[in-house]
């Protein structure tokens, strides 16, 4: 299977469990890897025959901003479900980086895989 990816997607959103976090927006950096058979797109050279990473990025950005989740774990699982249900992705890896959330650590977050390859 081939992989279509969106890496380094920066989204400002409400995220966190602490009361002060619910009052501000924070920056998340999201990486998406999605299995996709690109044979039809290769043959046709047409956007409608592939997974549009622009459409994925726009939809995920909207979802993340609207979710206002407490945990990045919840958000990652929701993104994976969205990719499966709305875009027909059979397998994906979702990585969410909440950079700077832990004093002394540069990068913190979660990475999940859903589906089968």
C-alpha positions as CSV (number, residue, x, y, z in Angstrom):
1,X,0.0,0.0,0.0
2,X,1.1,3.5,-0.7
3,X,1.1,6.3,1.9
4,X,-0.3,9.8,1.6
5,X,0.9,12.1,4.4
6,X,0.4,15.5,6.0
7,X,3.1,16.4,8.5
8,X,3.6,19.4,10.6
9,X,-0.1,20.6,10.5
10,X,-0.2,23.4,13.0
11,X,-3.6,24.1,14.7
12,X,-4.4,26.5,17.4
13,X,-7.2,25.1,19.6
14,X,-8.6,24.7,23.1
15,X,-7.0,21.6,24.6
16,X,-6.2,20.5,28.1
17,X,-7.6,19.4,31.4
18,X,-6.7,22.4,33.6
19,X,-9.1,25.3,34.0
20,X,-6.5,27.8,32.7
21,X,-6.1,25.7,29.6
22,X,-9.8,25.9,28.8
23,X,-9.4,29.7,28.7
24,X,-6.7,29.9,26.0
25,X,-5.8,28.3,22.7
26,X,-2.6,26.2,22.4
27,X,-0.7,25.1,19.4
28,X,-0.8,21.4,18.4
29,X,1.4,20.0,15.7
30,X,-0.2,17.0,13.9
31,X,1.3,14.4,11.6
32,X,-0.9,12.1,9.6
33,X,0.1,9.0,7.6
34,X,-2.6,7.3,5.6
35,X,-2.5,4.2,3.5
36,X,-3.9,4.8,0.1
37,X,-3.7,3.0,-3.2
38,X,-2.5,5.6,-5.7
39,X,-2.7,3.4,-8.8
40,X,-5.9,5.1,-10.1
41,X,-4.4,8.5,-9.6
42,X,-1.2,7.5,-11.3
43,X,-3.1,6.2,-14.3
44,X,-5.4,9.2,-14.6
45,X,-3.3,12.0,-13.2
46,X,-6.5,13.4,-11.8
47,X,-7.1,14.7,-8.3
48,X,-10.5,13.0,-8.0
49,X,-8.7,9.6,-8.1
50,X,-6.7,10.2,-5.0
51,X,-6.9,11.2,-1.4
52,X,-6.7,15.0,-1.3
53,X,-4.3,16.0,1.4
54,X,-5.7,19.5,1.2
55,X,-9.2,18.3,2.0
56,X,-7.9,16.1,4.8
57,X,-5.9,18.9,6.3
58,X,-8.9,21.3,6.2
59,X,-11.3,18.8,7.7
60,X,-8.9,17.7,10.5
61,X,-8.2,21.4,11.3
62,X,-11.9,22.1,11.6
63,X,-12.5,19.0,13.7
64,X,-9.6,19.8,16.1
65,X,-10.8,23.4,16.6
66,X,-14.4,22.3,17.2
67,X,-13.6,19.4,19.5
68,X,-12.2,21.4,22.4
69,X,-11.0,18.0,23.8
70,X,-9.4,17.6,27.2
71,X,-6.9,15.0,26.2
72,X,-4.7,14.7,23.1
73,X,-5.4,10.9,23.3
74,X,-9.1,11.6,22.7
75,X,-8.4,14.0,19.9
76,X,-6.0,11.5,18.1
77,X,-8.7,8.7,18.3
78,X,-11.3,11.1,16.9
79,X,-9.1,12.1,14.0
80,X,-8.4,8.5,13.2
81,X,-12.2,7.7,13.2
82,X,-12.8,10.8,11.0
83,X,-10.2,9.6,8.5
84,X,-11.8,6.2,8.3
85,X,-15.4,7.2,8.2
86,X,-15.2,10.4,6.1
87,X,-12.3,9.6,3.7
88,X,-12.3,5.8,3.6
89,X,-8.8,5.5,5.0
90,X,-8.1,1.8,6.0
91,X,-5.0,2.4,8.1
92,X,-3.6,5.6,9.6
93,X,-1.0,6.9,12.0
94,X,-1.9,10.0,13.9
95,X,0.7,11.9,15.9
96,X,-0.1,14.9,18.0
97,X,2.6,17.0,19.5
98,X,1.7,19.4,22.3
99,X,5.2,21.1,22.2
100,X,6.2,22.7,25.4
101,X,3.5,21.2,27.6
102,X,6.0,19.7,30.0
103,X,8.8,21.9,31.5
104,X,12.1,20.7,30.3
105,X,10.8,18.6,27.4
106,X,10.7,19.9,23.8
107,X,8.1,17.5,22.4
108,X,5.3,15.6,24.2
109,X,2.2,14.0,22.9
110,X,0.7,10.8,21.6
111,X,1.0,8.6,18.5
112,X,-1.7,6.0,17.6
113,X,-2.3,3.7,14.7
114,X,-5.7,2.5,13.7
115,X,-6.9,0.0,11.1
116,X,-4.9,-2.6,9.2
117,X,-2.4,-2.4,6.3
